[in-house]
Structure formats: structure tokens, C-alpha cells
């Protein structure tokens, strides 16, 4: 089955502009400027492997960053650069709590070093040190192994002291991290907004989002290869999912986040990007996270049954392709959550619901509203309102 997922309007639809206030530049700088507090460290390659695998000081958190991993050839070129003493860009870490660090930038480099020292791959495609192609770390000649053991990666660590006072108009540590990350995210393959959210917001809520992307009905509806691995970490290497656009771009995580972001009507302000950014900063306990996962699955299952296994569907296009709308998905999920107490009567009227949905998706005026051609706060509220009328006419 090949399903096209229609994501709707862009995340960065412009927010409604506000009038700028006239301020003296010198006064503004004195009241609002902040200075980053950081330190630099050098880590020998064997140290990097130990720090990552022990997980006590350095947390790589690969499941929370981009899913398009380096190829073996790319990893090999990094190892070759280290052997040749070619300067490698520093990695950036931030202090999440005393003496514990999360990766802000450099995940791929750290992972490549860890995997090679662990013997997980053999060098390949080396353009300069060609005789080393095919060699794993534990089979390296003594001189080469000593050179690798002496090689190091430099790290710049953003310290907790960088946090500004949490007064009105001041930046929080999260704001500062996002600011720095945006400045770092200028070369190579730029991270998309959801990849940045995942990198900047580790925690229980992020785990809720990641866990729900593996929900079997969710992967079925959005045509993502299912999670059948017994080891939850194995999903990261699954080649079939790597080929799936929603998965590889973290679009699946964005879809999960959209439900929680739009469930809070107060949060529906500004652009979709700002709505999702704010929602991603949510803090929950492990117990609250389990309740959120159960809530999501119950609503999703209900809509799956209500629309006979084809929720959020658009009429087939001219080529007969099956299409699923992300905008209809989040509007339907938010609406059914608001109407959850009336779910029995809604299910009793399932035929009527499906008839009204078909009429709306066939109507030239209502179709653009439902499919989210605009992602401003107003258009988001309009499509949620329309979906509520489809589910439960007043």
C-alpha cells in the first residue's frame, strides 16, 4: 500500500505582526543582553565510547535527534580525518543537570567514534589511507591503534550558569539553547523544526511523543513500516523506515505533537511553528506521560473505528492515489477529545458522520479549511470548529 500524506500548510506561516516599540539601543542592550557561559574539553576517542556507553555523564540520545544517520563511508572518513590530524569541528554539549551533558550538535560524529571503537563497522571508501579499507578497530596494527587512542574531539559545553533570570522579558535556558542551536544549524544538511525540537527538549514528554509514533494503528494509517523489533533500540537502524519520508524527517513525531499542541486552545496563537515549539517544552511525570499515551490511543482507535479503518482520508486524486490529511487528523483528534463524553452518541451516528465528512471534502469552500491550506491560529481554529460540526452537529 502506498499512501500519500498531505501535511497541509507550512509550519512557518507568518505570525500577526505587533507594533515595535522605540527603545534606546544602549539601554536595550544593558537590560536584555546575555553572555553564554561555556567551557572547552578534549575527549580521547576511547573516552568517548566509555562516556556514551556508561551513560552517566554523556547522553547521546540518538532516538531524539535526526534519523538520517551517516553511512559507513561517512563514518570512515571521520576516522581517517582523525588519523591524519585534520581539524574536525567541535561538538556542542549542554549541561542538563550537574555533571550530566546532552548533545546539542555533533551526534553523528560521536556515534561514529563509538561504533568504530566498539568494532561495529570496518573502514571503507578511504581516499587517502586506502590500505586501511576493510579494517576494524580491534584489528588495527599497533601504531594505527595508538594514533587513534591519542586522537581526540574537542567539545564546547554550555553550562547551567548561562541561564538568565526568569523575569519578564528575560531568556530562559531553553531560549538560549534554541538560539545557539539555530546559529549552529547553518551548515551541512539543516535540521528541520521538528528535529530541532527533539534535540532541544529531552524529557518525559518527548519520550511520550517518540513512543506514540510506534503505535500500531498510527503507523498503519500513515503508512509507516511497523515496529516489530523486540529491542526498542533496533528501530533506529530499520532500513524500511529510513526510506519512509514521514519517519526520516520526524514528520511522525510532528503529527503526534500536533495533537497535544492543539488540544490546548490557549496555545493556539501565532504560527504553527511557535505553537509546536511551545508544546514541546511541556514537562510531565512518568505517570502523566502514561496517561497521555492512553488518551491518545483511545481517541485514535475511536476515529479508526468510526471511519471504518480509513480516518483522515481525502477523496482519491486524479491518479486514484489514497491520501491522508494531517490537518484533518489533528482537527479530528482534538475535536473528538473535546466531545469525548458524547462518543457513544457520535458512534451511533457513524453513518451520518461519514456522510457529512464526504460532503465537506467535496465542497469547494469547506475543503481548504479542512486540509489546512493555512496554518495560522485563525485557520486552525476554523478547521477544528468545522470538524466538531461534522462529528456532532449543533
N, C-alpha and C positions, 0 to 999 in steps of 0.2 A: 504494500500500500504506500502511495506517495501523496502526502497531504501538504498543501501549501498553507503556511501560517501567515496570515495578514496581520502585521503588527500595528497598523494604524499610523497616526501622525507621529512626527519625531518627538523625542524627549525634550528637545530644547526649543519648543515654541516660546517666543519671547514673553516675558512677564510684563504685566502692565507697568509702564514706567512711572516713577514717582519724581516729584519735583526735587531738584538738587538744592541743597542749602549752601549759601555762601559762607565759607569759613576761611580764616587766615591760614595759609599753608603751614607756617611755622607752629602755630598753636595746635593745628590738627595733628601734626607730626608728634609734638610733645605729648599729646594725650592718647594717641592711638598706635604709635609705632611699638613694635615688639622686637626683641632680639632672640634669635634662636640659640639655645644652649646645647652644645654638642661636644662630643669628644671623638677622637680617632683611635682606631685599634688596627692591629695587623693580626690575622689568623693564619697559621700554617695549615696546609691542606689536611693533614691528619686530624688537627684540632677541629676543623670544620665538620668532618664526618662525625667525630665524637660528640660535639655540641648538638648537632641535629638529632642524632640517634638517641641520645640520652634525654633530650627534650626538656632538660631542667633549666637551661639558660637561653637557648636559641630555639625559637619555634618557627619552622619553615611554613607550616600550614598550607601545603600545596592545594588542598581542596578549596581554599578561599581565594586563590588567585587565578590567573588566566589558565585556560585548559589547553591551549595550543602549545604543547611542550616542544623543546628543542629536539631536533633529530640527533641521531648518534654522530653524524658528521659535524654538526654544530658543537656538540659537547667535546668532540675530539679536537676541534680547532682551538677551543678554550684551553685544553690541556697542553696543546702544542705551544700556544702563546705563553703559558706559564713556564714551560721548559726553556723557551727562547728568551725569557725575561722581558717579553713585550709588555708594556704597561696595559693593565686591564682596568676598566672603570671601577671605582669603589662601589661596594654595596651600601645600601642605606637601611639602617635599623631604627626602630623607635622603642623606647623603654615603656612597656605596658604596665609594669609594676616593678618594684625594687629588684634590680639584678635579673630581670627577665626581659627578653627582647623579641619583637615581632619584625618580620621582614617587610620593609616598605618598598624597596627596589633592589633587585638582584636575585630573585628567587631562582631563575634559570641557571645562573652561574653557580649558586650554592648547591643546587640539586645535581648539576653536572659533576662537581667535585666529589660530592658524597657518593654518587653512583660509581664513579671511576675508582675511587679508593676502596670501595666495597667490592670491586670486581664485577660489577653488574654489566659492563659493556667493554668491548675491545675497541681500540682506536681504529678509526677508518677515515679515508679521504684526506690524510695529512698531505699538504702540498710541499712542505719543506723537509720534515723528518719522515720521509717516506718509508724507510726501513722499519719504523715503529708501527706501521699499519698492521692490525691483527693482534697486537699485544694487549694483554690486560695488566692491571697494576701489579698483581702478585707474581706475574711472570716477567716483569721488567728487570733488565740487568741491574746490578747493584749501583752503578754510577747514575743511571737514569732514576732509579728509585730514590737515591739520596737527593738528587736535584729536585724531584717532586716534593720530597719531605721538607726541603728548605724553602720551597715556593710558598707564597702567601697571597691572600687577598686583603686589601685594605677595607675597612668598614668605618663609616661615619654614623655615629649613634646620636639620635635626637633624644635628649634627656627629659625627664619629667619636669625639671625646673623651667622648661620652656613655656609651661602653661601660664597664660595670662590670668590676671584677677578676673573672677567670674562676676563682673559688674556689667551694667548695661553698656552696650557698645564695645565691650572687650571680646577678644577672641578666646575661645576655649582651646584645649589641646587638640580636640578633633578638628577644629577650624584650621589650626596651624598645620596639622598633618596633611589635611586636604590641600592647603595652599602649597606646601612643599612638594607633595606628590604631583600636583598639577605642573609645577615647574620642572620636575624630573621627567615627566611624561611627555617629552618633546622629541625624542629621537627613536629610531627603530620603528617597530610596529606599535603605534599608540594604543593604549588601553581604552576600551570604551567605557561609558559611565558606570555600567554595572560591574565591570571588572575592578574599577577604582573603588566602588562602594565595598566590594568584598574584601579588597586589600586593606581598606582603612577601618573596617568595622568588624573585627573579630569578636566573638562572644556567643552567648547562648541564642540570641535571636538569629544571628547569621547561620548557626547550626540548624535552626528550625527551617530556614529557607532552603538550605542545602538538602536536608533530609526529605523535605516535601517534593523536591524535584525528582526523587526516586519513587514516589508514589505510583503504583502500577496503573491506575486509571488516568493519572495525569500524563504519563509517558505514552499511553495508548492513544489518548485524544489528540495529543500534539505530535504524534508520530516520532517519538524519540526511542531508540533501541532500549529495551528494558534492562533493568538492573537484576541480573541473575547471579552475580558473584557471591560466593559465600563470605569472602573477605571484603568488607565495605571499602577498603582502600584500592581494591583492584579496578574499580570503575574508572579510575584516573587514566589507566592505560588502554581502556577498551577502544579498539580501532574503529568499530562501527559507530560508536557515539562521537568519536573525534570527527567523523565525516558529517555528522549532523549539525546543521547551521545553528539551530537553537542551542544545542549543547555547547558547541565550540565557542560561541560568542557570549555564553552565560545568559542568553535570552530566556532560558528556562527559569533561571533564578530571578530575572526581572519580572517574569509573569507571576511567580509566587509572591514576590514583594508587592506587586501592584494590588493584590487583594488586600493585604494588610494596610497598605498606604492609603487606599481609597475608602477603607472601612471607617476611617475617622474623618467625618465631614469637615471638622475644623482644620484638618491638614490639607484639604483641597483648596489650595491657594497658590498663585504663581504658576510656573511652568511644571510640566510633568517631571522634569529632571529634579527640580527643587522639592517637589512632593515626595519623590522616591528617596532623595538624599536624606531628608528629614526622617522618613520612616525607617531607614536603615540604621539610624542611631538609637533605635529603641533598645531598652535594656529589660530583659526578662530573666526570671529564675528558671532553673531546670524544670520545675513543676509547672510554671506558667507556660513554658515552651511546649510541654507535652499537651497541655490543654489547647494551645493554639493549633497544634498539628491535628488534634482530634476534630476541632471545629472546622478546619479547612477540609479535611477528608469527608466529613459528614455533608457539608454543603456541596462539594464536588460530586459525591455519589448521588445526592438527591437530583441534581441537574442532569447527571448522566442518565438516570432512570427516567426523569421527566421528559427528556428529549430522545428517548429510546436509543441511547448509545451514541447519539450524534449531537451533543450540545455545542453551542457557539458556532454552528455551521452557517456558512453563506451559500446562496444558490450556486451551483456549478458554473464556472466561467464558460467562455465560448468553446474552449477545448475539452470541456467536460471534467476538468480537474476538481477534486474535492478541496474545499477551502475552509479553514477555521479562522475566526476573527478573534484576535487578542482583546480588542475593545469590547466585543460582545461578552467575552469570557469575564473580564473584570467587572463589567456592569451587571452581569447576571449573578456573579458570586456575591458582590456587595448587596445587590437587591434582595437575593434570597436570604442573606444573613439578616437583613432588616425585617424581612417578613417571615422569619423562622417560626414564629408562633402560629402562623397561618399555613404552614407547609402541608397539612393534611387536606385542607380545602383546595389548595393550589394543585395538589396531585389529583384530587377528584376532578378537577377541571383541566386535566392534561391535554385533552383534545383541543380545547379552546385556547390554551396557552400556545400550542404548536401552530394553530391556525392564525393567531394574532402575530406570532413571530414571522411566519411566512409572509403575511400581509405587509409587515413593517420592512422586511428585507427586500420586498418587491416594490416598495413605494419610493419614488424619486426624492421625496422630501425627507422621509424618515431614515432611509438607508445611510446617507452620510453621517447622520447623528449617531447611529448605532455602530458604525465602523470606525468612529474616532478619527475622522479626517483632520480634526483639530484637537490638540491635546492641551488646550488652555483649561483653566479651572472651570470656566463657564460651560464649555462644551462637554467636559467630563460630567458635570452635574446634570446637564441636559440628557445625556445618554443613560445615566443611572435612573433619572426620573422616567424616561421613556420605557426602560426595561421593567421598572416596577409596575407600570400600567399594563405591560404585556403579561406579566406574571399574575397581577391581581388588579383588574380594572376597578376604578372607584365607582 
